[in-house]
Amino acid sequence: MLGPQIEEKFAPPRIIPSLVEGFNAVAGRVYLIIFPVLIDLFLWFGPLVRVKNLLLPTLTRATELSAGAYGEGADAIIKNSNQIWNAFLEGFNLLFALRTYPVGIPSLMVGQEFVVNPLGNPLILEMATTRGTILVLLLTILLGIVLGSLYFSLVARSTDKRLSALDLPVFLRLTGQSALMTFLLILLLTVLGLPAMCFISSIMLFLPTLGTLPFMIFGLLMVWVLLPLVFTPHGIFLGEMGTSRSIVSSIQFVRASMSGTGIFFILIILIGYGLDMLWSTPGTGSWMMLVGILGHGFISSGLLAASFVFYRDGLAWLSEMIRTREIQARQTGS
């Protein structure tokens, strides 16, 4: 009778109560939305650091060199490809790297194709050298990881009063673990992604009729590989674990609650990206975008806090389930 009593007391984490508690935590600590609001205001009114003059000639040349593989439609493909690259690099901001993954401050402006704001045209800074571009990119990513670690630490503490106050030694340790996790993620994506993309490109070259099907299959496989790692940041900032232990904890929890975790993150993605489309409606040239920035700051912070609540309750449930099984195993053995 011990097992059913424990399972009734420690139920798996519930989705709706986690969302409610997460948004309540942010509503009681409105200062948390300052992080996404400030980064969006900076990207909106700050300088546009571009790499258009540096990359466009190289990309154009690469397209022309591969033209022989397209046969009769090569000219049209080259023209369309050049137009796409030109439009993309026209509004791409190197400072978008402030939005680091998986630990980082959510931003509505990242990915927005804009060259104007309500005050007019932003200051455009063209990167002239590859070395300078790499240096700016690395410094921006480092700053993004530091700010993202501070943001995650404060959000985690808003959902669990048992955590100690955030002091400098703790913050530096969490930031170091966050940087290590980011490096491991980049390494994993490189090891898995580059060979897969080369293979998919070869298939697309010989079987163009497949369309985007190979990319869809690759995306599903990547989700299947990465989903068990989704709570790794939560283990670092909520459980104050090391990166390796946090990875193991995330895999154990996701395996034990695969369906619930999948539904929870599907719901978070639908809410987050669905509302992002609404917040982006005014356009970057309108002052009404301020409403979108504030709304995005609250919603994204609330969803992040809800994920910490879901992980906190789930970890307590998983620990109790493991302890119950151990007690039952000892009772059976005796």
SULLINUR-V955913 format. One record per residue. D_FIRST is the distance of its C-alpha to the first C-alpha in Angstrom with 1 decimal. Layout:
d_first: <D_FIRST;D_FIRST>
This chain:
d_first: <0.0;3.8;5.6;5.9;6.5;8.9;10.4;11.2;12.7;14.6;15.9;18.8;22.2;23.9;27.6;29.3;27.8;28.8;32.3;32.7;31.6;33.9;36.9;36.4;36.4;39.7;41.1;40.7;42.4;45.2;46.9;44.5;46.5;49.6;48.8;48.9;51.7;53.9;53.5;54.4;57.4;58.6;58.4;60.0;63.0;63.1;65.2;64.7;64.6;65.5;66.0;68.0;71.3;69.6;67.4;69.1;72.0;69.7;67.5;70.6;72.0;68.8;68.8;72.4;71.9;69.2;71.3;72.6;69.2;69.4;72.6;74.7;72.3;72.4;74.5;72.3;69.1;70.8;71.9;68.5;66.7;69.2;68.7;65.0;65.2;67.8;65.8;62.6;64.4;66.4;63.5;61.2;60.7;59.9;58.2;55.4;54.0;52.9;49.9;48.0;44.9;42.0;42.5;45.2;46.4;46.2;49.7;51.1;54.5;53.5;54.7;57.0;60.4;62.7;66.0;66.7;65.1;66.4;68.8;70.3;70.1;68.0;69.6;69.4;69.2;69.8;68.6;71.6;70.2;67.1;66.7;66.7;64.2;61.7;62.1;61.5;58.5;56.9;57.6;56.2;53.0;52.7;53.2;50.7;48.0;48.8;48.8;45.7;43.8;44.8;43.7;40.3;39.8;40.7;38.5;35.5;36.1;36.4;32.7;31.2;32.6;31.1;33.8;36.9;40.3;42.1;44.8;47.3;45.7;42.3;44.1;46.2;43.2;41.4;44.6;45.1;41.7;42.4;45.8;44.2;41.7;44.6;46.6;43.8;43.4;47.1;47.2;44.4;46.2;49.5;48.3;46.6;48.8;52.4;52.2;50.4;53.0;55.9;54.4;54.0;57.5;58.9;57.2;58.5;61.9;62.2;60.0;60.7;59.7;56.0;56.3;53.3;50.8;50.6;49.9;47.1;45.5;46.0;44.4;41.3;41.0;41.4;38.6;36.3;37.3;37.2;34.2;31.7;34.0;34.2;32.1;34.1;36.2;33.1;31.8;35.3;35.9;32.5;30.9;34.3;33.6;36.3;37.2;35.7;32.3;32.3;33.1;30.2;27.8;29.2;28.9;25.2;24.4;26.6;25.3;21.7;23.0;26.2;26.5;25.7;28.0;30.7;30.7;30.7;33.8;35.5;35.3;36.6;39.4;40.4;40.5;42.3;44.9;45.4;46.3;48.4;50.6;51.1;51.8;54.4;56.3;59.1;60.2;61.1;64.5;63.3;62.3;59.5;57.6;56.8;54.5;52.8;52.4;50.8;48.5;47.5;46.9;44.5;42.6;42.3;41.2;38.6;37.2;37.1;35.3;32.8;32.2;31.5;29.0;27.3;27.2;26.1;23.0;22.4;22.7;20.3;17.7;18.6;18.5;15.0;13.9;16.0;14.6;11.0;12.4;14.4;11.8;10.0;13.6;14.5;11.8;13.0;16.5;16.4>
